[in-house]
Amino acid sequence: MASNNEMIYKEIKRQLNVASEQIEAENYLSFSQLDRYKKSFLTLLDKRLKDGAEKYEEEVPITIDQCMRSNRDNLLEAIEEYVDASVYQMADKLGSWSLESENDDKWADYYIFHQRSLAHLIYAYFLLRGALSKRAEINVNIKKKEDCNV
């Protein structure tokens, strides 16, 4: 039987392929760019899973029992990480505004990628909040009832 992190890696890789096909159809990135980014993503994912397992002395909990034992709530952590990601991305974008006049065409492309990805981060946040709300209705994997008010 596969470990938690192996199962997570496998399923994210599957989703990565689906997302890659969708992004390729939008013609924003070339096939070779997507291929490089997918490989980079999977390398980073593998490293983060291994580093996390070492840091926390356990793999990412999946089952309700595992989450309760480790006092972790994966959905709440994901919501927090999406908020953090939007902060870092906006800081980068704001810091780059001084570059706009130096090379307008390249800056415009950069801006479009930033805008679209930030919109997708926030879109994902809304969907995760919806999942959190639905999860509260079925009592799945919740540390405490009050955690649903994030």
Secondary structure, DSSP 4 states (H G I P E B T S, - for coil): ---HHHHHHHHHHHHHHHHHHHHHHTTSS-HHHHHHHHHHHHHHHHHHHHHHHHHHTSPPP-SHHHHHHHT--HHHHHHHHHHHHHHHHHHHHHHHGGGGGG-HHHHHHHHHHHHHHHHHHHHHHHHHHHHHHHHHHHT-S-S-GGGGG-
